[in-house]
């Protein structure tokens, strides 16, 4: 029961950190990633194999323009 309470408290602290420091809310991206990595530091070797922090980069301008052009030139649906 104590382990469950500890896990719930850890999750609550992590959520509070995310709400306070998320880059979409004005936080620093590097500090946010470092903070999440500290929260997600594995306690066991099994947990070390899991990836918890994922950084998604915006596509380049060329990739975005190509995506727009491809979407505009698709054939319309035959059934409405």
C-alpha positions, 0 to 999 in steps of 0.5 A: 500500500505504501508503494502505491501511495509513493507512486501516486505522489511521484505522478502528482509531482511530475504532473505539477512540474509539467503544468508549471514548466511546459514550453507551451506555457512559457517554460524553457524547452531544455530545462523541461526535457532535463526535468522530465528525464530526472523524473523518469530516471529508471529505478530498475534495469527493466525501466531503463529500457523504456523511453519516456521522453520523446522530442518531436521536431517540426517538419521543414518548410519544404516538407510542409509545403509538399504535404499541402500540395499533395493534400490539395491534389488528391482525387475527390471521393466518389461517394458523398 
